[in-house]
Amino acid sequence: MVPDEYDLETSQRGTPRDRASATEFELRVVAGPDAGRAFLVHPNDPSPALIGKSPVCTVRLVDPEVSRRHASLEAVGATLRLVDLGSTNGTFVNGLRVFDAALGGGEQIHLGATLMSALPREGPPSRETSATSFGPVIGASAAMRRLHPVFERTAQARVAVVIEGETGTGKELLAEALHRMGPRREGPFAVFDSASVAPGFVEEALFGRERGPDGVATPGIFERAAGGTLVIDEVAELPLDVQAKLLRAIDRGEVRRVGAAHAIHVDVRVIATTRRDLDAMVQTGHFRDDLFFRLAVARIELPPLRKRLEDVPPLVHHFWASLRGPGSPPPELIERLAGRPWPGNVRELHNVIAAALALGDALPGWEQQTNPPESGALFEALLSSSLPLPCAREKLVDAFERAYVARVLAENGGNVARAAAASGLALRYFQVLKARQARIPPT
């Protein structure tokens, strides 16, 4: 039986004005094994709150009829978004099964044998700041401002972090910013790209080998990052057997090289990034629950660019300046870019600006230049080569990137880290660009 104060008609829903001004929701368990417990869901939380039996859940229940990761909750403005995460017994709101629902407050939520009610309330003052950037991470939209305090706290902490988000949202750039603005800034910053290493070589790349074919011991990236930060990019790509060894390395602060009899102590802060849904992968057994629990001590989800289109104009200005565009970007360019869906997110925007400056015709619908920009012998050679447009464009972009990398390195005394920061790119991406240009012969 549901207590009277939780009846839909008498619950504290508040007036429409009250709901519009609510800054958080209080989730109360009113029936079931966890009756009497209460949880807060704040709109400034860096990721949705999970409901379930798993240790990583914000709302952790003991109800045996609830799945390990049953559902998620996210406060969005004046509403509470409830998403079922493929639970076994389903999620019900006011008796109806839901998969993705927006709640206004006061609804009855059933999960297994548990009954809950979510009530809007006037929470503490918003934790949003007026900051427009966090190091090289630019964002003045509401979606980013609410994350700036999280970035600052996470930078100063020493715990492991999981950064989630679509491809191109700036996960690695944020990881580097957390390192540069934290207490380990003087230590090394290393990036391990899980997706670029063949499965059979991942363990050796991470932990090293006691003796290789030449009889020489090879330290892994964990040892090379000692005293600093190790970013494991696309952590979801790690094989399950390596995930178990990674868990031991983080838990014990030590690694064992392949073929070694003894472990080596290492002091490393681990930041993991992923574009995959780790919650779903844990559910299906493709990612270890205990490793996720150990990594997600802090958890940040970067929003896609389409959900923070207010950031497009400042990003355009930033990229235009960093790529040494003449004057300021044309207003009509900014207007047209601000309305795009940006499936490739911030990285795609950067590439579009770079192509626009190099080619003058890289933006569909943007007024084209009557005459191409002057570029000497290269332009003339490409125009007279009779190459198809895609091939000619690729050669021109390669030439531009080569010249750009050489210029920014020269201006920063050959220092790759400073050159990457000046170009607005994550260190690893700049290193990849530099290496790629070194392999491409001049046109």
Stockholm file with secondary structure:
# STOCKHOLM 1.0

chainA/1-443         MVPDEYDLETSQRGTPRDRASATEFELRVVAGPDAGRAFLVHPNDPSPALIGKSPVCTVRLVDPEVSRRHASLEAVGATLRLVDLGSTNGTFVNGLRVFDAALGGGEQIHLGATLMSALPREGPPSRETSATSFGPVIGASAAMRRLHPVFERTAQARVAVVIEGETGTGKELLAEALHRMGPRREGPFAVFDSASVAPGFVEEALFGRERGPDGVATPGIFERAAGGTLVIDEVAELPLDVQAKLLRAIDRGEVRRVGAAHAIHVDVRVIATTRRDLDAMVQTGHFRDDLFFRLAVARIELPPLRKRLEDVPPLVHHFWASLRGPGSPPPELIERLAGRPWPGNVRELHNVIAAALALGDALPGWEQQTNPPESGALFEALLSSSLPLPCAREKLVDAFERAYVARVLAENGGNVARAAAASGLALRYFQVLKARQARIPPT
#=GR chainA/1-443 SS CCCGGGSTTTSCCCCHHHHHHCCEEEEEEEESTTTTCEEEECTTCSSCEEEESSTTCSEECCCTTSCTTCEEEEEETTEEEEEECSCSSCEEETTEEESEEEECSCCEEEETTEEEEEEEECCSSCCCCSCCEETTEECCSHHHHTTHHHHHHHHHCCSCEEEECCTTSCHHHHHHHHHHTSTTTTSCEEEEEGGGSCGGGHHHHHHEESSCTTSCCEECHHHHTTTSEEEEETGGGSCHHHHHHHHHHHHHTEECCBTCSSCEECCCEEEEEESSCHHHHHHHTSSCHHHHHHHTTEEEECCCGGGCGGGHHHHHHHHHHHTTCSSSCCHHHHHHHTTCCCTTHHHHHHHHHHHHHHHSCCSTTSCCCSSCCCCHHHHHHHHTTTCCHHHHHHHHHHHHHHHHHHHHHHHTTTCHHHHHHHHTCCHHHHHHHHHHHHHSCCC
#=GC SS_cons         CCCGGGSTTTSCCCCHHHHHHCCEEEEEEEESTTTTCEEEECTTCSSCEEEESSTTCSEECCCTTSCTTCEEEEEETTEEEEEECSCSSCEEETTEEESEEEECSCCEEEETTEEEEEEEECCSSCCCCSCCEETTEECCSHHHHTTHHHHHHHHHCCSCEEEECCTTSCHHHHHHHHHHTSTTTTSCEEEEEGGGSCGGGHHHHHHEESSCTTSCCEECHHHHTTTSEEEEETGGGSCHHHHHHHHHHHHHTEECCBTCSSCEECCCEEEEEESSCHHHHHHHTSSCHHHHHHHTTEEEECCCGGGCGGGHHHHHHHHHHHTTCSSSCCHHHHHHHTTCCCTTHHHHHHHHHHHHHHHSCCSTTSCCCSSCCCCHHHHHHHHTTTCCHHHHHHHHHHHHHHHHHHHHHHHTTTCHHHHHHHHTCCHHHHHHHHHHHHHSCCC
//
